[in-house]
Amino acid sequence: MNEDLDRKWDEAARTGQAIPIGDLVVCDVCNDDMTASPAIGGFIFGTYAYCPKCAASHLTKIREYGEEHMIRARAQSGETFADFVRRYRGPDSTIRIIKGNPILPEMKP
């Protein structure tokens, strides 16, 4: 994963604030840093960005389970994965961690 993005996740967890991520792009499946990668292709499955490698390796199972309708968007012909993800998420993309209620005492292991 990208060290800058790791720091941003840490800040989001610590503060609960929306943290701008700029042009950083990481595959949500394999965590490869794709920010400057020339790799072409990929798709958004549900809310997860699949890089070209992960898209190719997971597509058979997605089809097998009848979940192709969960593919929300695909990279355009000749479009890099990084450019596709940036186009899909828009220019003001952020990460934010919203913490829920702590575990109730009776639910602790």
N, C-alpha and C positions, 0 to 999 in steps of 0.2 A: 504494500500500500504506500501511498505518497505520504512522506513525513509531514508536509505542510497540512495535508488533510487530517492526519492523525491529531495534530495540534488543534485544529479547528473542532474536531469531534470532542476533544478533551475540554475545550472552552465551552462548547455547547452544553456538555454534561455538567460542568461546574456552574455555569451561569443561568441556564435555562433560556437564554436569549437566542434569537435567530442570528446565525453567523454566516456572512456572505462567503461563498466558496470560489468566487471568481471563475476562471476558466478550467479549474481542476476537473478531471474526469477519471473515474475509477470504475472498473467493472464490478457490479454488485454481486456477481457470482464467484469469480476467482480472485477479486481484489487487485488485479493487475492495474498499475498506473497507466492509463491510456491517454494522458493529457497531450503528449507530443507524438503519439503513435500514428504511423501512416496506415494502420489497418483499416480496411474498407468493410463496411457492413455492420450488422448487429440489429438488435430490436429491443423494444420495451415490452416485457412480459409482466402484466399486472402493474406494479410500481418499480420493478427491477430492470436495470439496464444490463443487457447481456451483450458482451463484446462479441466480435465475429467468431472467435474460437468457441466460446461457451454457447453461442446461438447454434452453431453447427452441431455441437455434441449433445445438446438438449432437445433439439427440434423433433427428433424421432419420438421421444417419450411424450413431449407436448402433444404431438399428433395422436399417438397411441391412446392417450387419456382423453382425447377429444377436447383439448383445451386451447386450440388455435385461436378461438375467439378472445382469449386473454392477451394475445399479442396486440398491444395498443398502437404501436407505430413501428415502422421499419426504416432503416437508413435508405436514402435515395440511391439510385445507381451511381457508383463512383464516389459516394460520400464517405469520409472517414467516420469511424465510430465516435471519435471525440467531437467532431463538428455536428454530427447527428444529435448526440446527447445535449450539446449546448443549444442547438436549435430547438429541441424538444422541451427543455426545461426553461428556456428563456434567459434574458440577460441578468435578472436579479435573483438568481438561485441562492438559496440559503439551506443550512441544516439547523435543526432545532430538536432538542430532546425535552420532552414534557414528561416529568416524573409523576407517577401515580401515587396513590396512597401507600404508605409503608405496609408491610405484611402485618396483619393482625396477630397479636400474641398467640391466640389459639391456633393459628395456621402455621406457626413456625415449626420446623422439623424437630 
